[in-house]
Each structure stands twice: as C-alpha cells, then as structure tokens.
Amino acid sequence: MVFESMKKELSELVGLVRQSERYCAAVASKPDLATSESHALEVQREHRIAELSARYGIAA
C-alpha cells in the first residue's frame, strides 16, 4: 500500500516535470504562447513539484 502510494506520487512528479519542461521550452521559443492562465497553471505545477520533491528528499 505504501509502495503504491509512493509509486503514484513519483509518477506524478515525473509527469509534472515533463509538462513543465514542455511549457518552458514552448514559451522560450514563442513567448506569445504564454497567457495568464497558462502561467497560473505552470505556477501550480511548480508548487506541486516542490512539494513532492521535498517529500522524497529530491533536491531541486
């Protein structure tokens, strides 16, 4: 049960990092893609990434 929970959260972390990398690359190449909504979503992703990273002792 604990293993499944950890596996789920680590999978979520990897997915969030991938999404964040895609967003940052897209905005770097085409800044007009950044909207207030997409930025707010990215900030939420970054907060969750920080939360999960801290939980598992992964340094950013």
Backbone as JSON, one array per atom type, in Angstrom:
{
  "sequence": "MVFESMKKELSELVGLVRQSERYCAAVASKPDLATSESHALEVQREHRIAELSARYGIAA",
  "N": [[0.82, -1.19, 0.0], [1.86, 1.31, 0.86], [4.0, 1.41, -0.89], [2.65, 1.55, -3.35], [1.43, 4.04, -3.14], [3.68, 5.72, -3.02], [4.78, 5.13, -5.51], [2.78, 6.12, -7.2], [2.85, 8.88, -6.57], [5.5, 9.53, -7.28], [5.42, 8.99, -9.97], [3.59, 10.93, -10.72], [5.16, 13.18, -10.15], [7.25, 12.94, -12.06], [5.74, 13.22, -14.4], [4.75, 15.84, -14.06], [7.13, 17.3, -14.14], [7.93, 16.81, -16.75], [5.8, 18.05, -18.16], [6.2, 20.68, -17.32], [8.74, 21.22, -18.37], [8.13, 21.11, -21.12], [6.34, 23.26, -21.33], [8.0, 25.44, -20.58], [9.94, 25.33, -22.62], [8.35, 25.8, -24.85], [7.38, 28.39, -24.34], [9.78, 29.75, -24.26], [10.58, 29.62, -26.91], [8.43, 30.72, -28.23], [7.22, 33.35, -27.02], [4.68, 34.54, -27.08], [2.87, 32.55, -26.62], [2.48, 32.34, -23.96], [0.06, 32.82, -21.61], [-2.0, 34.41, -19.12], [-3.45, 32.43, -17.9], [-2.07, 30.06, -18.64], [0.32, 30.58, -17.4], [-0.46, 30.65, -14.71], [-1.21, 27.99, -14.38], [1.28, 26.79, -14.74], [2.63, 27.78, -12.5], [1.18, 26.48, -10.48], [1.91, 23.85, -11.1], [4.67, 24.01, -10.56], [4.64, 24.46, -7.79], [3.54, 22.05, -6.87], [5.49, 20.28, -7.8], [7.63, 21.12, -6.2], [6.6, 20.45, -3.68], [6.31, 17.61, -3.82], [8.96, 16.93, -4.38], [10.27, 17.77, -2.06], [9.06, 16.07, -0.21], [10.15, 13.6, -0.9], [12.82, 14.01, -0.63], [14.26, 15.04, -2.76], [16.5, 17.07, -4.24], [16.17, 20.28, -5.66]],
  "CA": [[0.0, 0.0, 0.0], [2.76, 2.46, 0.91], [4.75, 1.4, -2.14], [1.76, 2.01, -4.42], [1.27, 5.48, -2.95], [4.94, 6.33, -3.43], [4.89, 4.95, -6.95], [1.83, 7.05, -7.82], [3.35, 10.24, -6.39], [6.72, 9.72, -8.07], [4.97, 9.05, -11.36], [3.02, 12.27, -10.86], [6.29, 14.11, -10.17], [7.9, 12.84, -13.37], [4.82, 13.81, -15.37], [4.73, 17.29, -13.87], [8.41, 17.85, -14.62], [7.87, 16.77, -18.23], [4.89, 19.11, -18.6], [6.85, 21.96, -17.05], [9.8, 21.39, -19.37], [7.48, 21.42, -22.41], [5.81, 24.62, -21.23], [9.12, 26.39, -20.59], [10.54, 25.31, -23.95], [7.4, 26.44, -25.77], [7.35, 29.83, -24.07], [11.09, 30.29, -24.64], [10.66, 29.75, -28.36], [7.33, 31.58, -28.69], [6.69, 34.0, -25.81], [3.26, 34.9, -27.2], [2.07, 31.41, -26.16], [2.24, 32.48, -22.52], [-1.12, 33.59, -21.2], [-2.1, 34.44, -17.66], [-3.95, 31.11, -17.49], [-1.0, 29.06, -18.76], [1.3, 30.89, -16.36], [-1.03, 30.21, -13.43], [-1.11, 26.53, -14.37], [2.69, 26.46, -14.54], [2.94, 28.06, -11.09], [0.61, 25.36, -9.71], [2.78, 22.69, -11.34], [5.93, 24.21, -9.84], [4.39, 24.26, -6.36], [3.37, 20.6, -6.64], [6.81, 19.68, -7.99], [8.4, 21.42, -4.99], [6.01, 19.67, -2.58], [6.68, 16.2, -3.97], [10.42, 16.83, -4.28], [10.62, 17.87, -0.64], [8.57, 14.86, 0.46], [11.03, 12.47, -1.2], [14.21, 14.41, -0.44], [14.89, 15.28, -4.06], [16.92, 18.47, -4.3], [15.88, 20.95, -6.93]],
  "C": [[0.87, 1.26, 0.0], [3.54, 2.55, -0.39], [3.9, 1.94, -3.28], [1.56, 3.52, -4.35], [2.52, 6.23, -3.41], [5.1, 6.27, -4.94], [4.0, 5.95, -7.68], [2.36, 8.49, -7.74], [4.61, 10.5, -7.21], [6.4, 9.77, -9.56], [4.36, 10.42, -11.66], [4.13, 13.31, -10.98], [6.98, 14.11, -11.53], [7.02, 13.49, -14.44], [4.78, 15.32, -15.28], [6.0, 17.95, -14.38], [8.42, 17.86, -16.14], [6.98, 17.88, -18.77], [5.52, 20.49, -18.43], [7.95, 22.24, -18.06], [9.21, 21.76, -20.73], [6.96, 22.85, -22.42], [6.95, 25.64, -21.34], [9.78, 26.46, -21.97], [9.63, 26.03, -24.95], [7.39, 27.95, -25.59], [8.69, 30.48, -24.43], [11.18, 30.51, -26.14], [9.57, 30.67, -28.92], [6.66, 32.23, -27.47], [5.2, 34.35, -25.88], [2.33, 33.75, -26.79], [1.72, 31.53, -24.68], [1.03, 33.37, -22.28], [-1.15, 33.6, -19.68], [-2.59, 33.09, -17.14], [-2.85, 30.05, -17.55], [0.07, 29.31, -17.71], [0.81, 30.42, -14.99], [-0.95, 28.69, -13.3], [0.34, 26.09, -14.12], [3.11, 26.7, -13.09], [2.4, 26.95, -10.2], [1.47, 24.11, -9.86], [4.06, 22.82, -10.53], [5.77, 24.01, -8.34], [4.25, 22.77, -6.04], [4.69, 19.87, -6.81], [7.65, 19.9, -6.73], [7.91, 20.6, -3.8], [6.44, 18.21, -2.65], [8.19, 16.0, -3.84], [10.86, 16.87, -2.83], [10.22, 16.61, 0.11], [9.54, 13.69, 0.27], [12.51, 12.83, -1.13], [14.97, 14.6, -1.73], [15.22, 16.76, -4.14], [16.64, 19.05, -5.67], [17.07, 21.78, -7.37]]
}
